[in-house]
Amino acid sequence: MARKKRPEDGPAENLSVHDLIDGPTEVISAADLAAVRAASSEHDVSLEATHDLSAYATTDLSAHAAPAARARVELPRMPAPGALYRRALRDAVPVIGRSRRPDAPPQVELAVAGVTVDRAHLADYDRVCGFRLSDRLPATYPHVMGFPLSLRLMTTPEFPIALTGVVHVGNRITVHRPIEAGETLDFVTHAENLRPHERGRQVDVVLVGSVGGEEVWRGVSTYLGKERTPGGGERRERGERPAPPAPTARWRVEPRVGTDYARVSGDHNPIHTSRLGARLLGFPRPIAHGMWSKARCLAALESRLPEAYTVDVAFKLPVPLPGTVAFSATPAWDFALHDARTGRPHLVGTVR
């Protein structure tokens, strides 16, 4: 595998998760968001447009085409998410940004070595998502640790889908063994499996965490870039929804969930944290992060999870903030999150 490393980068540093999160991004003005909204008019990102996203997520995230050889770029540290979101915003503005996207994923993988866990940050994450305080990492925590690296990949000129307006439609995580807070992880990310969809294009972003050269964790996030195509994009008739299963728990999701999860994850997309930002991007009010919803469901199952497993979810309707959701789980390790009042689905998942 080819390797590229800039001499000026120097050796990778031993980084804590605290170093990954650079705090809230700079304030994005209403004028900037309005420009993005106007520039993205061909991308329908409204709440109604995201109705029932289950059909968008691939049913088998492991069914990828054989990858071509990728060049590896080793970064000395995790990128700053704030700067990357500003880049995404810039690229959505006419003239300044790019109007065309490549027809293939970038043939590169990004890597950062020597990432350590900040236990105070881990405890904060556990509290926000409902996990017990522990030195063992929740399955979703390495996603947060490596998210800035994936975000850096998604903001490269070669990435085939614009980050502004992208919809996270599915996520699969495989835990090969428990990971303790005292371990040091190396992360590598790449994109693969770009394919057409009736509403645009989908791509998988793969993030792998290793300890001492051994893969211990793998995450695959599926993203949909919605595009208007001539004669395409019509919503299919889906018939009546089945009745949701009987809930085993109900959770009130307060508005602060958006800002709290943004703080611990580094994902400061204004659609989750700002009423104005949500409205300008087509939502009546902020929505919860999909990965918070997944983490909250896993926290409810925490005492029963095996030491090695794969948890696969499809994100459906967003969870509006505030809102009340109903969680259900079966002995066969299927689980779901629905609107407590209407029964409309937010998330369905399995543990295997």
Backbone hydrogen bonds, N-H to C=O, Kabsch-Sander energy under -0.5 kcal/mol:
donor,donor_aa,acceptor,acceptor_aa,energy
4,K,72,R,-3.5
9,D,6,R,-1.6
10,G,6,R,-0.5
10,G,7,P,-0.9
13,E,76,P,-2.0
15,L,13,E,-1.1
15,L,114,G,-2.2
17,V,116,T,-0.8
19,D,16,S,-1.0
20,L,16,S,-0.5
20,L,17,V,-1.4
21,I,17,V,-1.0
22,D,20,L,-0.7
29,S,27,V,-0.6
33,L,29,S,-2.2
34,A,30,A,-2.5
35,A,31,A,-2.1
36,V,32,D,-2.0
37,R,33,L,-2.6
38,A,34,A,-2.5
39,A,35,A,-2.6
40,S,36,V,-1.8
41,S,38,A,-1.3
43,H,40,S,-2.4
44,D,42,E,-0.7
45,V,43,H,-1.0
47,L,282,G,-1.4
50,T,46,S,-1.2
51,H,48,E,-1.5
55,A,52,D,-0.7
56,Y,53,L,-1.6
57,A,53,L,-0.9
63,A,60,D,-1.6
64,H,62,S,-1.9
71,A,107,Q,-1.8
72,R,2,A,-2.0
73,V,109,E,-2.9
74,E,4,K,-1.2
74,E,72,R,-0.6
75,L,73,V,-0.6
75,L,111,A,-3.2
84,L,80,A,-1.4
85,Y,81,P,-2.4
86,R,82,G,-1.9
87,R,83,A,-1.8
88,A,84,L,-2.3
89,L,85,Y,-2.3
90,R,86,R,-2.4
91,D,87,R,-2.4
92,A,88,A,-0.7
92,A,89,L,-0.8
93,V,90,R,-1.3
96,I,94,P,-2.5
97,G,93,V,-3.2
98,R,91,D,-0.6
108,V,106,P,-1.7
109,E,71,A,-2.7
110,L,189,T,-2.0
111,A,73,V,-2.3
112,V,187,F,-2.3
115,V,185,L,-3.2
116,T,15,L,-6.0
116,T,114,G,-0.6
117,V,181,A,-0.7
119,R,117,V,-0.8
122,L,118,D,-2.5
123,A,119,R,-2.4
124,D,120,A,-2.0
125,Y,121,H,-2.7
126,D,122,L,-2.7
127,R,123,A,-2.1
128,V,124,D,-2.2
129,C,125,Y,-2.2
130,G,126,D,-1.4
131,F,126,D,-1.7
137,L,179,I,-2.9
141,Y,138,P,-1.5
144,V,140,T,-1.0
144,V,141,Y,-0.6
145,M,141,Y,-2.2
146,G,142,P,-2.4
147,F,143,H,-0.9
149,L,146,G,-0.8
150,S,146,G,-1.7
151,L,147,F,-2.8
152,R,148,P,-2.0
153,L,149,L,-1.8
154,M,150,S,-2.2
155,T,151,L,-0.9
155,T,152,R,-0.7
156,T,153,L,-1.4
159,F,156,T,-1.6
166,V,163,L,-1.8
167,V,224,L,-2.5
169,V,167,V,-0.8
169,V,222,T,-2.1
170,G,222,T,-1.3
171,N,313,V,-2.0
172,R,220,V,-2.5
173,I,311,V,-2.5
174,T,218,R,-3.1
175,V,173,I,-0.5
175,V,309,Y,-3.1
176,H,174,T,-0.7
176,H,216,V,-2.0
177,R,216,V,-0.9
181,A,135,D,-2.7
183,E,180,E,-1.8
185,L,115,V,-2.9
186,D,210,S,-2.4
187,F,112,V,-3.0
188,V,208,V,-1.8
189,T,110,L,-2.4
190,H,206,V,-2.0
192,E,204,D,-2.5
195,R,202,Q,-2.4
197,H,200,G,-2.8
200,G,197,H,-1.8
201,R,225,G,-2.0
202,Q,195,R,-2.7
203,V,223,Y,-1.9
204,D,192,E,-2.6
205,V,221,S,-2.8
206,V,190,H,-3.1
206,V,204,D,-0.6
207,L,219,G,-2.8
208,V,188,V,-2.8
209,G,217,W,-2.6
210,S,186,D,-2.5
211,V,214,E,-2.6
214,E,211,V,-1.7
215,E,213,G,-0.5
216,V,209,G,-2.5
217,W,209,G,-1.8
218,R,174,T,-1.9
219,G,207,L,-2.9
220,V,172,R,-2.8
221,S,205,V,-2.5
222,T,170,G,-2.7
223,Y,203,V,-2.7
223,Y,221,S,-0.5
224,L,167,V,-3.0
225,G,201,R,-3.2
225,G,223,Y,-0.5
226,K,224,L,-0.7
227,E,199,R,-2.3
229,T,227,E,-0.5
232,G,229,T,-2.5
233,G,198,E,-0.7
248,T,327,F,-3.3
249,A,327,F,-1.6
251,W,325,V,-2.6
253,V,251,W,-0.6
253,V,323,G,-3.5
254,E,252,R,-0.8
257,V,254,E,-1.9
258,G,255,P,-1.3
259,T,255,P,-0.7
260,D,256,R,-3.3
261,Y,257,V,-2.5
262,A,258,G,-1.7
263,R,259,T,-2.0
264,V,260,D,-1.8
265,S,261,Y,-2.0
266,G,262,A,-2.2
268,H,266,G,-1.2
272,H,269,N,-2.3
273,T,269,N,-0.6
274,S,270,P,-2.2
278,A,274,S,-2.6
279,R,275,R,-2.3
280,L,276,L,-2.5
281,L,277,G,-1.2
282,G,279,R,-1.7
283,F,278,A,-3.3
287,I,271,I,-1.8
288,A,319,V,-2.8
293,S,289,H,-1.8
294,K,290,G,-2.1
295,A,291,M,-2.2
296,R,292,W,-2.9
297,C,293,S,-1.9
298,L,294,K,-2.3
299,A,295,A,-2.3
300,A,296,R,-1.3
301,L,297,C,-0.9
302,E,298,L,-0.5
302,E,299,A,-0.7
304,R,301,L,-2.3
305,L,301,L,-0.7
305,L,302,E,-0.9
309,Y,175,V,-1.5
311,V,173,I,-2.8
312,D,310,T,-0.5
312,D,350,T,-2.3
313,V,171,N,-2.5
314,A,348,V,-2.6
315,F,169,V,-1.8
316,K,346,H,-2.9
317,L,345,P,-1.8
321,L,286,P,-2.7
323,G,253,V,-1.8
325,V,251,W,-2.6
326,A,338,H,-3.1
327,F,249,A,-2.9
328,S,336,A,-2.2
330,T,334,D,-2.4
333,W,330,T,-1.8
335,F,349,G,-2.6
336,A,328,S,-2.3
337,L,347,L,-2.6
338,H,326,A,-2.4
339,D,344,R,-2.9
340,A,324,T,-2.3
343,G,339,D,-2.0
346,H,337,L,-3.4
347,L,337,L,-1.8
348,V,314,A,-1.8
349,G,335,F,-2.9
350,T,312,D,-2.2
351,V,333,W,-2.0
352,R,310,T,-2.8
